Amino acid sequence: MAVTYMTRQQREVLRCIENCADGACAAELTEQLHREGARVGLTTVYRQLERLEQQGLVHKVVTDQGARYQYCSGAHSGRDCFLLKCERCGRIEHLDCSHLGELYSHILAEHHFRINPRRTLFYGLCQRCSGEDGE
């Protein structure tokens, strides 16, 4: 979906989530916006997050603790992106990578199932937790 117009509140929410490297829940974003002087309520933040997700600017990840949102740095690249979640520390990393396109194409052609790359979440161990960070 092309972004044609963004309200002030939508821009504020997007800027705030863009500064949250590990993503945030709507309540955390609302608190941060209040600290910055923005006059925005929790319901408005949820509404703006839904719109930003529909526009492909944020990812929504449902966790055991509730929904978390993460800025999508590859939203304007036109390439598929997906998320990696560490099973040990819980960190969620956004990955903009075109290599999975082949897998998605295979699954569609051979198994007649269309993957939604915007909602694809892979579980495993991050570099730090797997001991491969060089420390």
Buried (B, 14 or more C-beta within 10 A) or exposed (E): EEBEEBEEBBEBBBEBBBEBEEBBBBEBBBBBBEEEEBEBEEEBBBBBBBBBBEBBBBBBBEEEEEBBBBBBEBBEEEBBBBBBBBEEEBBBBBBEEEEBEEEBEEEEEEEEEEBEBBEBEEEEBBEBBEEEEEE
